[in-house]
């Protein structure tokens, strides 16, 4: 009787191989003994069947099993068979082909070490210097500070990215992209990266990030660092609808309560985003010195830190000052919201997700939604829309509402009206602060 685990491995045969209920099973090739496919039972997490081309041989009497390729990545059975045959040929000479390739890789790394500029992280640093100091092609003027800051944010996320795959129910982490070379990341990898960034619904942000990456790779090509632009012609991956989400009174209560349940600096930061209607980095990167004048109850946000490139005066309310002063001082830290060791990087996504979950839990427990109900997804930027919307309800004058958001004025107003309207903005923020205070004072005791 023939062995059912020995067969002629063709493309169709490999695709038809059935996984075991548990564990893994090997199917060996009739054409090249010791070349086969390892098939694993479906992953409990993803449900995907793991199929891997393998080769079995001996090196100086010691048995070695080599993984040739993952079938879902490189399904070509003939190519895998040729690779296995080559490994067996090398092994017959008493050389371990796996160790040989590792040595070749190390030698390649030593060679490239002589010019670290080929690393993606260094190319990004070089690009950002150029991006900040070079005028735009259209206006021939320097780029706005907020534009440079956004590009820096996008490319920092790119170079710190680590792809994670689930293989045989085990998460396998790839190489951090900062350690990869400028010409080795493929079109498909970049698209997969961008899709992963939009997995939580922040699709408009991913489209902005796509444009930044296109500028970066165009610069690489024009600088003769790469010969092929892997994302030439790539369009936005997500369609965009203008957001209209804003938080109801019950959601504001839930949000305020939730912010009190998370790490203090993030809770205070998020509350200030609601009270000031400022942008995330404008609050998050608030320096310990220079901008705040607590005795005068004034926050002067410099032009280089605003999207509009205009210095912005914010009248602080007592509630805002109380929140700022509740954040522990970290000796030597540059930012009010620095970490306990003075760090200036933030985990916004992690803590926003935590607050969203707490908000939904609060609304369920207090009967605002059904026990199994869901809350429409909101973002930190929606807090600006929430404030802007309720300012209308509170009769804040329309022009003051726009000034409180530090939106650019139309050309005529921007040129001829240089008044700051600080008193009027103070009044608007005070009315808003009182409104929020009244809402959160009614939060029920748990």
C-alpha positions in Angstrom: 0.0 0.0 0.0 1.4 3.4 -0.9 2.1 6.0 1.7 -0.6 8.7 1.6 2.0 11.2 2.9 4.3 10.7 -0.2 3.1 12.1 -3.4 4.1 14.1 -6.5 4.0 17.7 -5.2 2.4 19.9 -7.8 0.8 23.3 -7.4 -2.7 21.8 -7.4 -1.6 19.0 -5.0 -0.2 21.5 -2.5 -3.3 23.6 -2.6 -5.5 20.5 -1.9 -3.5 19.3 1.1 -5.8 19.0 4.1 -4.7 20.1 7.5 -4.9 17.8 10.5 -7.3 18.5 13.3 -4.4 19.1 15.7 -0.7 19.5 15.4 1.1 19.2 12.0 1.7 16.7 9.3 4.4 16.3 6.6 3.8 15.5 2.9 6.9 14.4 1.0 7.7 14.7 -2.6 8.1 11.7 -5.0 10.3 13.7 -7.4 12.8 14.9 -4.7 12.8 12.8 -1.5 13.4 14.9 1.6 11.6 17.9 0.1 8.0 18.4 1.3 5.3 20.5 2.8 4.6 20.9 6.5 0.8 21.4 7.0 -0.4 22.7 10.4 -3.9 22.7 11.9 -5.8 26.0 11.5 -4.8 28.8 13.7 -7.3 29.4 16.5 -7.0 33.1 16.1 -7.0 33.6 12.4 -8.3 30.3 11.1 -5.6 30.2 8.5 -3.9 26.9 7.6 -0.1 27.0 7.9 1.7 25.4 4.9 5.5 25.6 4.7 7.9 24.1 2.2 10.7 22.2 4.0 13.8 20.3 3.2 15.3 17.5 5.3 19.0 16.6 4.9 22.1 15.7 6.9 25.2 17.9 7.4 28.2 15.9 8.6 25.8 13.2 10.0 23.6 15.7 11.8 20.0 15.9 10.6 18.7 19.4 9.6 15.2 20.5 8.7 15.2 23.8 6.7 12.2 26.0 6.1 12.3 26.9 2.4 9.4 29.2 2.1 5.9 29.9 3.4 3.4 28.7 0.8 1.1 31.7 1.2 4.0 34.0 0.5 5.8 32.1 -2.3 3.5 29.3 -3.6 5.7 28.2 -6.5 6.4 24.5 -5.8 9.0 24.2 -8.6 10.9 27.2 -7.2 10.8 25.7 -3.7 12.0 22.3 -5.0 14.9 23.9 -6.8 15.9 25.8 -3.6 15.7 22.5 -1.6 17.8 20.8 -4.2 20.4 23.5 -3.9 20.5 23.2 -0.1 21.0 19.5 -0.3 23.8 20.0 -2.8 25.5 22.3 -0.4 24.9 20.0 2.5 26.5 17.1 0.6 29.8 19.1 0.8 29.5 19.2 4.6 28.4 22.8 4.7 25.2 23.8 6.5 23.3 26.0 4.0 21.4 27.8 6.7 24.5 28.9 8.4 26.1 29.7 5.1 23.2 32.1 4.2 23.5 33.7 7.7 27.2 34.3 7.1 26.4 35.8 3.7 23.8 38.1 5.3 26.3 39.2 8.0 28.9 39.9 5.3 26.4 41.9 3.4 25.5 43.9 6.6 29.2 44.6 7.2 29.5 45.9 3.7 26.4 48.1 4.0 27.6 49.2 7.5 30.2 51.3 5.7 27.4 53.5 4.4 24.6 53.6 6.9 22.8 56.2 4.9 21.2 53.3 3.0 19.1 52.6 6.1 15.6 53.8 5.9 15.8 55.6 9.2 18.8 57.7 8.0 17.1 58.5 4.7 14.1 59.7 6.6 16.2 62.0 8.8 17.9 63.3 5.7 14.6 63.9 3.9 13.1 65.8 6.9 16.1 68.2 6.9 15.5 68.8 3.2 11.8 69.1 3.6 12.1 71.7 6.4 14.7 73.8 4.7 13.7 73.7 1.0 10.9 75.9 -0.4 7.9 74.4 -2.0 7.9 74.1 -5.8 4.6 75.8 -6.2 4.9 78.8 -3.9 8.7 79.0 -3.6 8.2 79.7 0.1 9.2 77.7 3.1 6.8 75.0 4.3 4.6 75.7 7.3 5.9 74.4 10.6 2.7 72.4 11.1 3.3 70.7 7.6 6.8 69.8 8.7 5.6 68.5 12.0 3.0 66.3 10.3 5.5 64.9 7.9 7.8 64.1 10.8 5.0 62.3 12.6 4.1 60.3 9.6 7.6 59.2 8.8 8.4 58.4 12.4 5.5 56.0 12.4 6.9 54.5 9.2 10.4 53.9 10.5 9.3 52.4 13.8 6.8 50.0 12.2 7.3 46.3 12.8 5.2 43.9 10.7 3.6 41.1 12.8 2.4 37.8 11.2 0.6 34.9 12.9 2.2 31.6 11.9 0.9 28.4 13.5 -1.0 30.5 16.1 2.3 32.2 17.0 2.9 35.9 16.4 6.1 36.4 14.5 7.6 39.9 14.5 9.6 41.1 11.5 12.5 43.5 11.4 11.8 47.1 12.4 11.7 49.2 9.3 14.2 51.6 10.7 16.8 48.8 10.2 15.7 48.1 6.6 17.2 49.6 3.5 15.7 52.4 1.4 15.4 50.2 -1.7 14.1 46.9 -0.3 10.6 47.7 0.9 8.1 46.7 -1.7 4.9 48.2 -3.0 2.8 45.5 -1.4 4.5 46.0 2.0 3.8 49.7 2.0 0.2 49.1 1.0 -0.1 46.6 3.8 1.4 49.0 6.3 -1.0 51.8 5.3 -4.0 49.5 5.6 -2.8 48.5 9.1 -2.7 52.2 10.0 -6.3 52.6 9.0 -7.6 49.4 10.7 -9.1 51.5 13.6 -11.0 53.7 11.3 -8.6 56.7 11.0 -8.8 56.6 7.2 -8.4 60.3 6.5 -5.2 60.3 8.5 -3.9 57.4 6.5 -4.7 59.2 3.2 -2.6 62.2 4.5 0.1 59.7 5.4 0.0 58.3 1.9 0.7 61.7 0.5 3.7 62.1 2.8 5.1 58.7 1.8 4.7 59.7 -1.9 6.7 62.8 -1.3 9.4 60.9 0.5 9.8 58.2 -2.2 9.7 60.8 -5.0 12.6 62.6 -3.2 14.5 59.3 -2.9 14.1 58.7 -6.6 15.1 62.3 -7.6 18.1 62.0 -5.2 19.2 58.8 -7.1 19.0 56.8 -3.9 16.6 54.3 -5.4 16.0 53.4 -9.1 12.4 52.5 -8.8 9.6 54.3 -6.9 7.6 51.4 -5.3 4.5 53.6 -4.8 4.5 55.7 -8.0 0.9 56.2 -9.0 -0.5 55.0 -5.6 -3.7 56.8 -4.8 -5.6 57.1 -1.5 -6.5 53.7 -0.2 -9.7 54.9 1.6 -12.6 57.0 0.5 -13.3 60.0 2.7 -16.5 61.3 4.0 -16.5 64.5 6.0 -16.9 63.7 9.6 -19.9 65.0 11.6 -19.4 63.2 14.8 -19.7 65.1 18.1 -20.3 64.0 21.6 -23.7 64.3 23.4 -24.0 65.6 26.9 -24.2 62.0 28.3 -21.0 61.1 26.2 -19.2 64.2 27.6 -20.0 63.0 31.1 -18.8 59.5 30.2 -15.7 60.9 28.6 -14.8 63.0 31.6 -15.3 60.1 34.0 -13.3 57.8 31.8 -10.4 60.2 31.7 -10.2 60.0 35.4 -9.7 56.2 35.2 -6.6 56.2 33.0 -3.0 57.3 33.5 -3.1 60.8 34.9 -1.2 62.7 32.3 -3.3 61.3 29.5 -6.5 61.9 31.4 -5.6 65.5 32.0 -4.4 66.0 28.4 -7.7 64.6 27.0 -9.8 66.8 29.3 -7.8 69.9 28.2 -8.4 68.9 24.5 -12.1 69.1 25.2 -12.0 72.4 27.2 -9.6 74.3 24.9 -10.7 72.7 21.6 -7.0 72.7 20.6 -5.3 70.0 18.4 -3.7 67.0 20.0 -0.1 68.0 19.6 -0.8 71.6 20.6 -1.8 70.3 24.0 0.4 67.2 24.2 3.6 69.1 23.5 2.9 72.0 25.8 6.3 73.0 27.2 7.0 73.5 30.9 8.2 77.0 30.2 7.7 79.8 27.7 4.0 79.4 26.7 2.0 79.4 30.0 1.5 82.5 32.1 -0.6 81.2 35.0 -0.8 84.6 36.9 -2.3 86.2 33.8 -4.3 83.1 33.0 -2.9 83.1 29.5 -1.5 80.5 27.1 0.4 81.8 24.2 0.7 79.2 21.5 3.5 80.2 19.1 2.9 80.2 15.3 5.4 77.4 14.7 3.2 75.1 16.8 -0.1 75.9 15.1 -1.6 74.5 11.9 -2.5 78.0 10.8 1.0 79.4 11.4 -0.5 82.2 13.5 0.3 82.9 17.2 -2.8 81.9 19.2 -3.8 83.4 22.6 -5.9 81.2 24.8 -7.5 82.6 27.9 -7.2 79.9 30.6 -10.2 79.2 32.9 -9.9 78.1 36.5 -10.8 74.5 35.5 -8.0 74.4 32.9 -5.4 75.8 35.4 -6.6 73.3 38.0 -6.0 70.4 35.5 -2.6 71.7 34.4 -1.4 72.1 38.0 -2.6 68.5 38.8 0.1 67.0 36.6 3.2 66.1 38.7 6.3 68.0 37.8 9.1 65.8 36.4 12.5 67.4 37.1 14.3 68.3 33.9 11.4 67.3 31.6 10.8 69.6 28.7 7.0 69.1 28.5 4.2 69.3 31.0 3.0 66.0 29.8 6.4 64.2 29.7 6.5 60.7 31.0 7.8 59.8 34.5 11.3 59.7 33.1 11.0 62.8 31.1 10.2 61.1 27.8 8.3 63.1 25.1 6.7 60.3 23.1 3.1 59.5 23.5 0.8 56.4 23.2 -2.3 58.2 22.1 -3.8 55.3 20.3 -3.5 53.0 23.3 -5.2 55.4 25.7 -7.9 56.6 23.3 -8.9 53.0 22.9 -9.0 52.6 26.6 -11.2 55.7 27.0 -13.5 54.6 24.3 -14.1 51.3 26.0 -14.7 53.0 29.4 -17.1 55.5 27.8 -19.2 52.6 26.3 -19.1 50.8 29.7 -20.3 54.0 31.5 -23.1 54.6 29.0 -24.3 51.0 29.3 -24.2 51.0 33.1 -26.2 54.2 33.4 -28.8 53.3 30.8 -27.9 55.6 28.0 -27.5 52.7 25.6 -28.6 49.1 25.7 -26.6 46.6 27.7 -25.2 45.1 24.5 -25.2 48.5 22.6 -22.2 50.0 20.9 -21.1 53.7 20.8 -20.4 55.3 17.5 -16.7 55.6 17.1 -15.2 59.0 18.0 -11.7 60.5 17.8 -9.8 63.1 19.7 -10.3 65.5 16.9 -14.0 65.1 17.3 -13.7 66.9 20.6 -13.0 70.1 18.6 -16.2 69.6 16.7 -18.1 68.9 19.9 -16.9 72.2 21.4 -17.6 74.1 18.2 -21.1 72.6 18.0 -22.1 73.3 21.6 -20.7 76.9 21.4 -23.5 77.5 18.9 -26.0 76.3 21.5 -24.3 78.6 24.1 -24.7 81.6 21.8 -21.0 82.2 21.4 -20.8 84.6 18.3 -19.9 82.8 15.1 -16.7 84.7 14.4 -15.5 84.0 17.9 -16.2 80.3 17.5 -13.9 80.3 14.5 -11.2 82.3 16.3 -11.4 79.9 19.3 -10.5 77.0 16.8 -7.7 79.2 15.5 -9.0 78.7 11.9 -7.5 80.8 9.2 -9.5 83.9 8.5 -10.4 84.9 5.0 -7.8 87.1 3.2 -9.5 90.4 3.8 -10.1 89.7 7.5 -6.6 88.3 8.0 -5.0 91.4 6.4 -7.1 94.2 7.9 -8.3 92.9 11.3 -5.3 92.2 13.6 -7.2 92.4 16.9 -6.8 89.3 19.1 -10.3 89.4 20.5 -8.8 87.9 23.7 -11.6 89.1 26.0 -14.3 87.7 23.7 -12.4 84.4 23.5 -12.0 84.3 27.2 -15.7 84.8 27.7 -16.5 82.0 25.2 -14.1 79.5 26.8 -15.5 80.4 30.3 -19.1 79.8 29.2 -17.9 76.4 27.7 -15.9 75.5 30.8 -18.9 76.3 33.0 -21.1 74.1 30.8 -18.8 71.2 31.0 -18.4 71.7 34.8 -22.1 71.5 35.3 -22.3 68.3 33.2 -19.5 66.5 35.1 -20.8 67.6 38.5 -23.9 65.5 37.8 -21.8 62.3 37.1 -23.5 59.7 39.4 -21.5 58.0 42.1 -20.6 54.4 41.2 
